[in-house]
Amino acid sequence: MISSKQQEMVDAAIASRRSIRAFLPKPVAREDIERILEVSARAPSGTNTQPWKVYVLTGAARERLSDAITDAYADPAAAGKHSEEYTYYPREWVSPYIDRRRKVGWDLYALLGLSRDNKAGMAAQHARNYRFFDAPVGLIFTIDRVMEQGSWLDYGMFLENIMVAARGRGLDTCPQAAFTQFHRIIAEQLGLPGTEMVVCGMALGFADPGKIENSLVTEREPVSGFTRFLE
């Protein structure tokens, strides 16, 4: 039986989850990371396939990956040789999705004082993805190539569990699809077998409350906007 207090705590962990883009250098205890992953692995998966694989990067390992990707991103000729293995966004944008995408982008850039014509500034902000926004822990997630679309749905529930479990411990996260462009560099740095595909990355740590970008709170549609009750 779940008490009302427990309900409130779960709701608070979910509702307070945000994509944090600036972290403190404060380390995260390995036992906390292990416990987050342990409880998150209770996510449902079709016939208990549990399709997730996780690589936890800290210290020098995180720096090596960040350096390698940042160097490639900074060189247009090199970056142009890298592309995603799967399509994350729609090939043709339509409303309301394109409107939401534009709004969150410009809301973030406005907080950072970046105008539409400041391409260099926007590129520099995007590059911070590859340093996990200075979080002490970087996570890279992979999936076996033999797994199909249903397993990717299962994977999303696992990722959400990680983010909620982190909030329950006073930690913050930022899920990052930006890493998928540089999957070949990631595979080389992490020694991934050819049977694994990079799903995404994630920054994990303690949010820096003094950074303006962390004040961004994205809007959500009301329940009435995406739900129909049928009786």
MARBA-3410 file (N, C-alpha, C, O; in Angstrom, 1 decimal):
231
0.8,-1.2,0.0,0.0,0.0,0.0,0.9,1.2,0.0,1.8,1.4,0.8 ~ 0.6,2.1,-0.9,1.4,3.4,-1.0,0.7,4.5,-0.3,-0.5,4.7,-0.5 ~ 1.4,5.1,0.6,0.8,6.2,1.4,0.7,7.5,0.6,1.3,7.6,-0.4 ~ -0.1,8.4,1.1,-0.2,9.7,0.4,1.1,10.5,0.4,1.4,11.2,-0.6 ~ 1.9,10.3,1.4,3.2,10.9,1.5,4.2,10.3,0.4,4.9,11.1,-0.2
4.1,9.0,0.3,4.9,8.4,-0.8,4.5,8.8,-2.2,5.3,9.0,-3.0 ~ 3.2,9.0,-2.4,2.7,9.5,-3.7,3.2,10.8,-3.9,3.7,11.1,-5.1 ~ 3.2,11.7,-3.0,3.7,13.1,-3.1,5.2,13.0,-3.5,5.7,13.8,-4.3 ~ 6.0,12.2,-2.9,7.4,12.1,-3.1,7.7,11.6,-4.5,8.6,12.1,-5.2 ~ 6.9,10.6,-5.0,7.1,10.1,-6.4,6.7,11.2,-7.4,7.5,11.5,-8.3
5.6,11.9,-7.1,5.2,13.0,-8.0,6.2,14.1,-8.0,6.4,14.7,-9.1 ~ 6.8,14.4,-6.9,7.7,15.5,-6.8,9.0,15.1,-7.6,9.6,16.0,-8.3 ~ 9.4,13.9,-7.5,10.6,13.5,-8.3,10.4,13.6,-9.8,11.2,14.0,-10.5 ~ 9.2,13.2,-10.2,8.8,13.3,-11.6,8.7,14.7,-12.1,9.3,15.1,-13.1 ~ 7.9,15.5,-11.3,7.7,16.9,-11.8,8.9,17.8,-11.7,8.9,18.8,-12.4
9.9,17.4,-10.9,11.0,18.3,-10.7,12.1,17.9,-11.7,13.2,18.6,-11.8 ~ 11.9,16.8,-12.5,12.9,16.5,-13.5,13.0,17.5,-14.6,12.0,17.8,-15.2 ~ 14.2,18.0,-14.8,14.4,18.9,-15.9,15.7,18.6,-16.6,16.6,18.0,-16.0 ~ 15.9,19.1,-17.8,17.2,18.9,-18.5,18.1,20.0,-18.0,18.0,21.2,-18.3 ~ 19.1,19.6,-17.2,20.0,20.5,-16.6,21.3,20.7,-17.5,21.8,19.7,-18.0
21.7,21.9,-17.8,22.8,22.2,-18.7,24.0,22.9,-18.1,24.8,23.5,-18.8 ~ 24.1,22.8,-16.8,25.3,23.3,-16.1,25.3,22.6,-14.7,24.4,22.6,-13.9 ~ 26.4,21.9,-14.4,26.6,21.1,-13.2,27.7,21.6,-12.4,28.7,22.2,-12.9 ~ 27.6,21.3,-11.1,28.7,21.5,-10.2,29.8,20.4,-10.3,29.4,19.3,-10.7 ~ 31.0,20.7,-9.9,32.1,19.7,-10.0,32.0,18.7,-8.9,32.8,17.8,-8.8
31.0,18.8,-8.0,30.8,17.8,-6.9,30.7,16.4,-7.4,29.8,16.1,-8.2 ~ 31.5,15.5,-6.9,31.4,14.1,-7.4,30.1,13.4,-6.9,29.5,13.8,-5.9 ~ 29.8,12.3,-7.7,28.6,11.5,-7.3,29.2,10.1,-6.9,30.0,9.5,-7.6 ~ 28.8,9.7,-5.7,29.3,8.4,-5.2,28.9,7.2,-6.1,27.8,7.2,-6.6 ~ 29.9,6.3,-6.3,29.6,5.2,-7.1,28.5,4.4,-6.6,27.7,3.8,-7.4
28.3,4.2,-5.3,27.2,3.4,-4.8,25.9,4.1,-5.1,24.9,3.3,-5.3 ~ 25.8,5.4,-5.3,24.6,6.0,-5.7,24.3,5.7,-7.1,23.1,5.5,-7.5 ~ 25.3,5.8,-8.0,25.1,5.4,-9.4,24.6,4.0,-9.5,23.7,3.7,-10.3 ~ 25.3,3.1,-8.8,24.9,1.7,-8.9,23.5,1.5,-8.4,22.7,0.7,-9.0 ~ 23.1,2.2,-7.4,21.7,2.0,-6.9,20.7,2.6,-7.8,19.6,2.0,-8.0
21.0,3.7,-8.4,20.1,4.3,-9.4,19.9,3.3,-10.6,18.8,3.1,-11.0 ~ 21.0,2.7,-11.1,20.8,1.8,-12.2,20.1,0.5,-11.8,19.4,-0.1,-12.5 ~ 20.4,0.1,-10.5,19.7,-1.1,-10.0,18.2,-1.0,-10.0,17.5,-1.8,-10.4 ~ 17.7,0.1,-9.4,16.3,0.4,-9.3,15.7,0.7,-10.6,14.5,0.3,-10.9 ~ 16.4,1.3,-11.5,15.9,1.7,-12.8,15.7,0.5,-13.7,14.9,0.4,-14.6
16.5,-0.6,-13.4,16.4,-1.8,-14.2,15.1,-2.6,-13.9,14.8,-3.6,-14.5 ~ 14.3,-2.1,-13.0,13.0,-2.6,-12.8,12.0,-2.1,-13.8,10.8,-2.5,-13.8 ~ 12.4,-1.3,-14.8,11.6,-0.9,-15.9,11.0,-2.1,-16.6,11.7,-3.1,-16.7 ~ 9.8,-2.0,-17.1,9.2,-3.1,-17.8,9.9,-3.2,-19.2,10.3,-2.2,-19.8 ~ 9.9,-4.5,-19.7,10.4,-4.7,-21.0,9.7,-6.0,-21.6,9.5,-6.9,-20.8
9.4,-6.0,-22.8,8.7,-7.1,-23.4,9.4,-8.4,-23.2,10.5,-8.6,-23.5 ~ 8.6,-9.3,-22.6,9.1,-10.7,-22.2,10.4,-10.6,-21.4,11.3,-11.5,-21.5 ~ 10.6,-9.5,-20.6,11.7,-9.3,-19.8,13.1,-9.3,-20.5,14.1,-9.9,-20.0 ~ 13.1,-8.8,-21.7,14.3,-8.8,-22.5,15.4,-7.9,-22.0,16.6,-8.1,-22.2 ~ 15.0,-6.8,-21.2,16.0,-5.9,-20.6,17.0,-5.5,-21.6,18.2,-5.9,-21.5
16.7,-4.7,-22.6,17.6,-4.4,-23.8,18.7,-3.4,-23.5,19.5,-3.0,-24.4 ~ 18.8,-2.8,-22.3,19.7,-1.7,-22.0,21.1,-2.2,-21.7,21.3,-3.2,-21.0 ~ 22.1,-1.4,-22.2,23.5,-1.5,-21.8,24.0,-0.1,-21.4,23.7,0.8,-22.2 ~ 24.7,0.0,-20.4,25.1,1.3,-19.9,26.7,1.4,-19.7,27.3,0.4,-19.1 ~ 27.2,2.5,-20.1,28.7,2.7,-19.9,28.7,4.0,-19.0,28.3,5.1,-19.4
29.3,3.9,-17.9,29.5,5.0,-16.9,30.9,5.6,-17.0,31.9,4.9,-16.8 ~ 30.9,6.9,-17.3,32.2,7.5,-17.5,32.4,8.6,-16.5,31.6,9.5,-16.3 ~ 33.6,8.5,-15.8,34.0,9.6,-14.9,35.4,9.8,-15.1,36.1,9.1,-15.7 ~ 35.9,10.9,-14.5,37.3,11.2,-14.5,37.9,11.3,-15.9,37.4,11.9,-16.8 ~ 39.1,10.6,-16.0,39.9,10.6,-17.3,39.1,10.0,-18.4,39.2,10.5,-19.6
38.3,9.0,-18.2,37.5,8.3,-19.2,36.5,9.3,-19.8,36.4,9.4,-21.1 ~ 35.9,10.0,-19.0,34.9,11.0,-19.5,35.6,12.1,-20.3,35.1,12.6,-21.3 ~ 36.8,12.6,-19.8,37.5,13.6,-20.4,38.0,13.2,-21.8,38.0,14.0,-22.8 ~ 38.5,12.0,-21.9,39.0,11.5,-23.2,37.8,11.4,-24.2,38.1,11.9,-25.4 ~ 36.7,11.0,-23.9,35.6,10.9,-24.8,35.2,12.3,-25.2,34.9,12.6,-26.4
35.0,13.2,-24.2,34.6,14.6,-24.5,35.6,15.3,-25.4,35.2,16.0,-26.3 ~ 36.9,15.1,-25.1,37.9,15.7,-26.0,37.8,15.2,-27.4,37.9,16.0,-28.3 ~ 37.7,13.9,-27.6,37.6,13.4,-28.9,36.5,13.9,-29.7,36.6,14.3,-30.9 ~ 35.3,14.0,-29.1,34.1,14.4,-29.8,34.1,15.9,-30.0,33.8,16.4,-31.1 ~ 34.6,16.7,-29.0,34.7,18.1,-29.1,35.6,18.5,-30.3,35.3,19.5,-31.0
36.7,17.8,-30.4,37.7,18.1,-31.5,37.0,17.9,-32.8,37.2,18.7,-33.7 ~ 36.3,16.8,-33.0,35.6,16.5,-34.2,34.5,17.5,-34.5,34.4,17.9,-35.7 ~ 33.8,17.9,-33.5,32.7,18.9,-33.7,33.2,20.2,-34.1,32.6,20.9,-34.9 ~ 34.4,20.6,-33.6,34.9,21.9,-33.9,35.5,22.0,-35.3,35.7,23.2,-35.7 ~ 35.7,20.9,-35.9,36.3,20.9,-37.3,35.1,20.6,-38.3,34.7,19.4,-38.3
34.6,21.6,-39.0,33.5,21.3,-39.9,33.7,20.2,-40.9,32.8,19.4,-41.2 ~ 35.0,20.0,-41.4,35.3,19.0,-42.3,35.1,17.6,-41.6,34.6,16.6,-42.2 ~ 35.6,17.5,-40.4,35.5,16.3,-39.6,34.1,16.0,-39.2,33.7,14.9,-39.3 ~ 33.4,17.0,-38.7,32.0,16.8,-38.2,31.1,16.3,-39.3,30.2,15.6,-39.1 ~ 31.4,16.8,-40.6,30.6,16.4,-41.7,30.7,15.0,-42.1,29.9,14.5,-42.8
31.7,14.3,-41.5,31.9,12.9,-41.8,31.1,12.0,-40.8,31.1,10.8,-41.0 ~ 30.5,12.6,-39.9,29.8,11.9,-38.8,28.3,12.1,-39.0,27.8,13.3,-39.1 ~ 27.5,11.1,-38.9,26.0,11.2,-39.0,25.4,10.2,-38.1,26.0,9.1,-37.7 ~ 24.2,10.4,-37.7,23.4,9.5,-36.8,23.1,8.2,-37.5,22.9,8.1,-38.7 ~ 23.0,7.2,-36.7,22.6,5.9,-37.2,21.1,5.7,-37.3,20.6,4.8,-38.0
20.4,6.5,-36.5,18.9,6.3,-36.6,18.3,7.7,-36.6,18.9,8.7,-36.1 ~ 17.1,7.8,-37.1,16.4,9.1,-37.2,15.7,9.4,-35.9,14.7,8.7,-35.5 ~ 16.1,10.4,-35.2,15.4,10.8,-33.9,14.2,11.7,-34.2,13.2,11.5,-33.7 ~ 14.5,12.7,-35.0,13.4,13.7,-35.3,12.7,13.4,-36.6,13.2,12.7,-37.4 ~ 11.5,13.9,-36.8,10.8,13.7,-38.0,11.5,14.3,-39.2,12.2,15.3,-39.1
11.4,13.6,-40.3,12.0,14.1,-41.5,11.3,15.4,-42.1,11.9,16.2,-42.7 ~ 10.1,15.5,-41.8,9.3,16.7,-42.1,8.6,17.2,-40.9,7.7,16.6,-40.4 ~ 9.0,18.4,-40.5,8.4,19.0,-39.3,7.0,19.6,-39.6,6.8,20.2,-40.6 ~ 6.1,19.4,-38.7,4.7,20.0,-38.8,4.4,20.5,-37.4,5.0,20.2,-36.4 ~ 3.4,21.4,-37.4,2.9,22.0,-36.1,2.0,20.9,-35.4,1.4,20.1,-36.1
2.1,20.8,-34.1,2.7,21.8,-33.1,4.1,21.4,-32.8,4.7,22.2,-32.0 ~ 4.7,20.4,-33.3,6.0,19.9,-32.9,7.1,20.9,-33.2,8.0,21.1,-32.4 ~ 7.0,21.4,-34.4,8.1,22.4,-34.8,8.0,23.7,-34.0,9.0,24.3,-33.7 ~ 6.7,24.0,-33.6,6.6,25.2,-32.8,7.2,25.0,-31.4,7.8,25.9,-30.8 ~ 7.0,23.8,-30.8,7.5,23.5,-29.5,9.0,23.5,-29.6,9.7,24.0,-28.7
9.6,22.9,-30.6,11.0,22.8,-30.8,11.6,24.2,-30.9,12.6,24.5,-30.2 ~ 11.0,25.1,-31.7,11.6,26.4,-31.8,11.5,27.2,-30.5,12.4,27.9,-30.1 ~ 10.4,27.0,-29.8,10.2,27.8,-28.6,11.2,27.4,-27.5,11.9,28.3,-26.9 ~ 11.5,26.1,-27.3,12.4,25.7,-26.3,13.8,26.2,-26.7,14.6,26.5,-25.8 ~ 14.1,26.1,-27.9,15.5,26.5,-28.4,15.7,28.0,-28.2,16.7,28.4,-27.6
14.7,28.8,-28.6,14.9,30.3,-28.4,14.8,30.7,-27.0,15.4,31.7,-26.6 ~ 14.0,30.0,-26.2,13.9,30.3,-24.8,15.2,30.1,-24.1,15.6,30.9,-23.3 ~ 15.9,29.0,-24.5,17.2,28.8,-23.9,18.2,29.8,-24.3,19.0,30.3,-23.5 ~ 18.3,30.1,-25.6,19.2,31.0,-26.2,19.0,32.4,-25.6,20.0,33.2,-25.4 ~ 17.7,32.8,-25.4,17.4,34.1,-24.8,18.0,34.2,-23.4,18.6,35.2,-23.0
17.9,33.2,-22.6,18.5,33.2,-21.3,20.0,33.4,-21.3,20.5,34.0,-20.5 ~ 20.6,32.8,-22.3,22.0,32.8,-22.5,22.5,34.1,-23.2,23.7,34.3,-23.4 ~ 21.5,34.9,-23.6,21.9,36.2,-24.3,22.4,35.9,-25.7,23.1,36.7,-26.3 ~ 21.9,34.9,-26.3,22.3,34.5,-27.7,21.2,34.9,-28.7,20.1,34.4,-28.6 ~ 21.6,35.8,-29.6,20.6,36.2,-30.6,20.6,35.2,-31.8,21.5,34.4,-31.9
19.6,35.4,-32.7,19.5,34.4,-33.8,20.7,34.5,-34.7,21.0,33.5,-35.4 ~ 21.4,35.6,-34.8,22.5,35.7,-35.8,23.8,35.3,-35.1,24.9,35.4,-35.8 ~ 23.8,34.9,-33.9,25.0,34.5,-33.2,25.3,33.0,-33.4,25.1,32.2,-32.4 ~ 25.6,32.6,-34.6,25.8,31.2,-34.9,26.9,30.6,-34.1,26.9,29.5,-33.6 ~ 28.0,31.4,-33.9,29.2,30.9,-33.1,28.8,30.6,-31.7,29.2,29.6,-31.1
28.0,31.5,-31.1,27.6,31.3,-29.7,26.7,30.1,-29.6,26.8,29.3,-28.6 ~ 25.8,29.9,-30.5,24.9,28.7,-30.5,25.7,27.4,-30.7,25.4,26.4,-30.0 ~ 26.7,27.4,-31.5,27.5,26.3,-31.8,28.3,25.9,-30.5,28.4,24.8,-30.2 ~ 28.8,26.9,-29.8,29.5,26.7,-28.6,28.7,26.1,-27.5,29.1,25.3,-26.7 ~ 27.4,26.6,-27.4,26.5,26.1,-26.4,26.2,24.6,-26.8,26.1,23.8,-25.9
26.0,24.3,-28.0,25.7,22.9,-28.4,26.9,22.0,-28.1,26.7,20.9,-27.7 ~ 28.1,22.6,-28.3,29.3,21.8,-28.0,29.4,21.4,-26.6,30.1,20.4,-26.2 ~ 28.8,22.1,-25.7,28.8,21.8,-24.3,28.1,20.4,-24.0,28.4,19.8,-22.9 ~ 27.3,20.0,-24.9,26.7,18.6,-24.8,27.8,17.6,-24.6,27.7,16.7,-23.8 ~ 28.8,17.8,-25.5,29.9,16.8,-25.5,30.8,16.8,-24.3,31.7,15.9,-24.2
30.6,17.7,-23.5,31.3,17.7,-22.2,30.4,17.4,-21.1,30.6,17.6,-19.9 ~ 29.2,16.8,-21.4,28.2,16.4,-20.5,27.8,17.6,-19.6,27.5,17.5,-18.4 ~ 27.9,18.8,-20.2,27.6,20.1,-19.4,28.4,20.1,-18.1,27.9,20.7,-17.1 ~ 29.6,19.6,-18.1,30.5,19.6,-17.0,30.0,18.7,-15.8,30.5,18.9,-14.7 ~ 29.1,17.9,-16.1,28.7,16.9,-15.0,29.8,16.0,-14.7,30.6,15.6,-15.6
29.9,15.5,-13.5,31.0,14.6,-13.1,30.8,13.2,-13.7,31.8,12.4,-13.7 ~ 29.6,12.9,-14.1,29.3,11.5,-14.6,28.6,11.7,-15.9,27.7,12.4,-16.1 ~ 29.2,10.9,-16.9,28.6,10.8,-18.2,28.1,9.4,-18.4,28.9,8.4,-18.1 ~ 26.9,9.2,-19.0,26.4,7.9,-19.2,26.2,7.8,-20.7,25.7,8.7,-21.4 ~ 26.6,6.6,-21.3,26.4,6.3,-22.7,25.5,5.0,-22.7,25.9,4.0,-22.1
24.5,5.1,-23.5,23.5,4.0,-23.5,23.6,3.3,-24.9,23.6,4.0,-25.9 ~ 23.6,2.0,-24.9,23.7,1.3,-26.2,22.6,0.2,-26.2,22.1,-0.2,-25.1 ~ 22.3,-0.3,-27.4,21.4,-1.4,-27.5,21.9,-2.4,-28.6,22.5,-1.9,-29.5 ~ 21.6,-3.6,-28.4,22.0,-4.6,-29.5,21.2,-4.3,-30.7,20.0,-4.1,-30.7 ~ 21.9,-4.4,-31.9,21.3,-4.1,-33.1,20.2,-5.0,-33.5,19.3,-4.7,-34.4
20.2,-6.2,-32.9,19.1,-7.2,-33.3,17.8,-6.8,-32.7,16.7,-7.3,-33.2 ~ 17.8,-5.9,-31.7,16.5,-5.5,-31.1,15.7,-4.5,-32.0,16.3,-3.7,-32.7 ~ 14.4,-4.7,-31.9,13.5,-3.9,-32.8,12.8,-2.7,-32.0,13.2,-2.4,-30.9 ~ 11.9,-2.1,-32.7,11.2,-0.9,-32.2,10.6,-1.1,-30.8,10.7,-0.1,-30.0 ~ 10.1,-2.2,-30.5,9.5,-2.4,-29.2,10.5,-2.3,-28.1,10.2,-1.7,-27.0
11.7,-2.7,-28.3,12.8,-2.7,-27.3,13.2,-1.2,-27.1,13.7,-0.9,-26.0 ~ 13.1,-0.4,-28.1,13.4,1.0,-27.9,12.3,1.7,-27.0,12.7,2.6,-26.3 ~ 11.1,1.2,-27.1,10.1,1.8,-26.2,10.4,1.4,-24.8,10.3,2.2,-23.8 ~ 10.8,0.1,-24.6,11.3,-0.4,-23.3,12.4,0.5,-22.8,12.5,0.8,-21.6 ~ 13.3,0.8,-23.6,14.5,1.6,-23.3,14.2,3.0,-22.7,14.8,3.4,-21.8
13.2,3.6,-23.3,12.7,4.9,-22.9,12.2,4.8,-21.4,12.5,5.8,-20.7 ~ 11.6,3.8,-21.1,11.1,3.6,-19.7,12.3,3.5,-18.7,12.2,4.0,-17.6 ~ 13.3,2.8,-19.2,14.5,2.6,-18.4,15.2,4.0,-18.2,15.6,4.3,-17.0 ~ 15.3,4.7,-19.2,15.9,6.0,-19.1,15.2,7.0,-18.2,15.8,7.7,-17.4 ~ 13.9,6.9,-18.3,13.0,7.8,-17.4,13.2,7.4,-16.0,13.3,8.2,-15.1
13.3,6.1,-15.7,13.5,5.6,-14.4,14.9,6.2,-13.8,14.9,6.6,-12.6 ~ 15.9,6.2,-14.6,17.2,6.7,-14.2,17.0,8.2,-13.8,17.5,8.6,-12.7 ~ 16.3,9.0,-14.6,16.2,10.4,-14.3,15.3,10.7,-13.0,15.6,11.6,-12.3 ~ 14.3,9.9,-12.8,13.5,10.0,-11.6,14.2,9.5,-10.4,14.1,10.2,-9.4 ~ 14.9,8.4,-10.5,15.7,7.9,-9.4,16.8,8.9,-9.0,17.1,9.0,-7.8
17.3,9.5,-10.0,18.4,10.6,-9.7,17.7,11.7,-8.9,18.3,12.2,-7.9 ~ 16.6,12.2,-9.3,15.9,13.2,-8.6,15.6,12.9,-7.2,15.7,13.7,-6.3 ~ 15.2,11.6,-6.9,14.9,11.1,-5.6,16.1,11.2,-4.7,16.0,11.1,-3.4 ~ 17.3,11.3,-5.2,18.6,11.4,-4.5,19.2,12.8,-4.5,20.3,13.0,-4.1 ~ 18.4,13.8,-5.0,18.9,15.2,-5.1,19.8,15.4,-6.3,20.5,16.4,-6.3
19.9,14.5,-7.2,20.7,14.6,-8.4,19.9,15.1,-9.6,18.7,15.0,-9.6 ~ 20.6,15.6,-10.6,19.9,16.0,-11.8,20.6,15.4,-13.0,21.7,14.8,-13.0 ~ 19.9,15.4,-14.2,20.3,14.8,-15.4,20.0,15.7,-16.6,19.3,16.6,-16.5 ~ 20.6,15.2,-17.7,20.2,15.8,-19.0,20.4,14.7,-20.0,21.5,14.3,-20.4 ~ 19.3,14.2,-20.6,19.4,13.2,-21.6,19.8,13.8,-22.9,19.4,14.9,-23.2
20.8,13.2,-23.6,21.4,13.9,-24.7,21.5,13.0,-26.0,22.3,12.1,-26.1 ~ 20.6,13.3,-26.9,20.6,12.6,-28.2,21.8,13.2,-29.1,22.1,12.5,-30.1 ~ 22.4,14.3,-28.7,23.4,14.9,-29.5,24.6,13.9,-29.7,25.3,14.1,-30.7 ~ 24.8,13.0,-28.8,25.9,12.1,-28.9,25.8,11.1,-30.1,26.8,10.6,-30.6 ~ 24.6,10.9,-30.5,24.4,9.9,-31.6,25.2,10.2,-32.9,25.5,9.3,-33.6
25.4,11.5,-33.2,26.1,11.8,-34.4,27.5,11.3,-34.4,28.0,10.9,-35.4 ~ 28.1,11.2,-33.2,29.5,10.8,-33.1,29.6,9.3,-32.6,30.5,9.1,-31.8 ~ 28.7,8.5,-33.0,28.7,7.1,-32.5,30.0,6.3,-32.9,30.4,5.5,-32.1 ~ 30.7,6.7,-34.0,31.9,6.0,-34.4,33.0,6.3,-33.4,33.8,5.5,-33.0 ~ 33.1,7.6,-33.0,34.1,8.0,-32.0,33.8,7.3,-30.7,34.7,6.9,-30.0
32.5,7.3,-30.3,32.1,6.6,-29.0,32.5,5.2,-29.0,33.0,4.6,-28.1 ~ 32.2,4.5,-30.2,32.5,3.1,-30.3,34.0,2.8,-30.1,34.4,1.9,-29.5 ~ 34.8,3.7,-30.7,36.3,3.6,-30.6,36.8,3.8,-29.2,37.6,3.0,-28.7 ~ 36.3,4.9,-28.6,36.7,5.2,-27.2,36.3,4.2,-26.2,37.1,3.9,-25.2 ~ 35.1,3.7,-26.3,34.6,2.7,-25.3,34.8,1.3,-25.7,34.5,0.4,-24.9
35.4,1.0,-26.9,35.6,-0.3,-27.3,34.3,-1.1,-27.5,34.2,-2.3,-27.1 ~ 33.3,-0.4,-28.1,32.0,-1.1,-28.3,32.1,-2.2,-29.4,32.8,-2.0,-30.4 ~ 31.5,-3.3,-29.2,31.4,-4.3,-30.2,30.5,-3.8,-31.4,29.6,-3.0,-31.1 ~ 30.7,-4.4,-32.6,29.9,-3.9,-33.7,28.5,-4.3,-33.6,27.7,-3.8,-34.4 ~ 28.1,-5.1,-32.6,26.7,-5.5,-32.4,25.9,-4.5,-31.7,24.7,-4.6,-31.6
26.6,-3.5,-31.1,25.9,-2.5,-30.3,25.7,-1.1,-31.0,26.6,-0.7,-31.7 ~ 24.6,-0.5,-30.8,24.3,0.8,-31.4,24.1,1.8,-30.2,23.5,1.5,-29.2 ~ 24.7,3.0,-30.4,24.5,4.1,-29.4,23.1,4.6,-29.5,22.6,5.0,-30.5 ~ 22.4,4.6,-28.3,21.1,5.2,-28.2,21.1,6.6,-27.8,20.4,7.4,-28.5 ~ 21.9,7.0,-26.8,22.0,8.4,-26.4,23.0,8.5,-25.3,23.6,7.5,-24.9
23.2,9.7,-24.8,24.1,9.9,-23.7,23.2,10.6,-22.6,22.1,10.9,-22.8 ~ 23.8,10.8,-21.4,23.1,11.4,-20.3,24.2,12.0,-19.4,25.1,11.3,-19.0 ~ 24.0,13.3,-19.0,24.8,13.9,-17.9,24.1,13.6,-16.6,22.9,13.7,-16.5 ~ 24.9,13.4,-15.6,24.4,13.1,-14.2,25.3,13.8,-13.2,26.5,13.6,-13.2 ~ 24.6,14.5,-12.3,25.4,15.2,-11.3,24.5,16.1,-10.5,23.3,16.0,-10.4
25.1,17.1,-9.9,24.4,18.1,-9.1,24.3,19.4,-9.9,25.3,20.0,-10.3 ~ 23.0,19.9,-10.1,22.8,21.1,-10.8,23.5,22.3,-10.2,23.5,22.4,-8.9 ~ 24.0,23.2,-11.0,24.6,24.4,-10.5,23.5,25.5,-10.5,23.1,25.9,-11.5 ~ 23.0,25.8,-9.3,21.9,26.8,-9.2,22.2,28.2,-9.6,21.3,29.0,-9.8 ~ 23.5,28.5,-9.7,23.9,29.8,-10.1,23.9,30.1,-11.6,24.1,31.2,-12.1
23.7,29.1,-12.4,23.7,29.2,-13.9,22.3,29.5,-14.4,21.4,28.8,-14.1 ~ 22.3,30.5,-15.2,21.0,31.0,-15.8,20.3,30.0,-16.6,19.0,29.9,-16.6 ~ 21.0,29.2,-17.3,20.4,28.2,-18.2,19.6,27.1,-17.4,18.6,26.5,-17.9 ~ 19.9,27.0,-16.1,19.2,26.0,-15.3,17.9,26.6,-14.8,17.1,25.9,-14.1 ~ 17.6,27.8,-15.1,16.3,28.4,-14.7,15.2,28.1,-15.7,14.0,28.4,-15.5
15.6,27.5,-16.9,14.6,27.2,-17.9,13.7,26.1,-17.5,14.1,25.0,-17.1 ~ 12.4,26.4,-17.5,11.3,25.4,-17.2,10.4,25.3,-18.5,9.7,26.3,-18.8 ~ 10.5,24.2,-19.1,9.7,24.1,-20.4,8.2,23.9,-20.1,7.8,23.4,-19.0 ~ 7.4,24.3,-21.0,6.0,24.2,-20.9,5.5,22.8,-21.2,6.1,22.1,-22.0 ~ 4.4,22.4,-20.7,3.7,21.2,-21.0,2.3,21.4,-21.3,1.6,22.2,-20.7
1.8,20.6,-22.3,0.4,20.7,-22.6,-0.5,20.2,-21.4,-0.1,19.3,-20.7 ~ -1.6,20.8,-21.2,-2.5,20.3,-20.1,-3.1,18.9,-20.6,-3.1,18.6,-21.7 ~ -3.5,18.1,-19.6,-4.1,16.8,-19.9,-5.2,16.9,-20.9,-5.3,16.0,-21.8 ~ -6.0,17.9,-20.9,-7.1,18.1,-21.8,-6.6,18.3,-23.3,-7.3,18.0,-24.2 ~ -5.3,18.6,-23.4,-4.8,18.9,-24.8,-4.3,17.6,-25.5,-4.2,17.6,-26.7
-4.1,16.5,-24.7,-3.6,15.3,-25.4,-4.4,14.1,-25.0,-4.0,12.9,-25.3 ~ -5.5,14.2,-24.3,-6.2,13.1,-23.8,-7.7,13.2,-24.1,-8.3,14.2,-24.1 ~ -8.3,12.0,-24.4,-9.7,11.9,-24.6,-10.2,10.8,-23.6,-9.7,9.7,-23.6 ~ -11.2,11.1,-22.9,-11.9,10.2,-22.0,-13.1,9.6,-22.6,-14.0,10.4,-23.0 ~ -13.2,8.3,-22.8,-14.3,7.7,-23.5,-15.1,6.8,-22.5,-14.5,6.0,-21.8
-16.4,7.0,-22.5,-17.2,6.2,-21.5,-18.3,5.5,-22.3,-19.1,4.8,-21.7
END
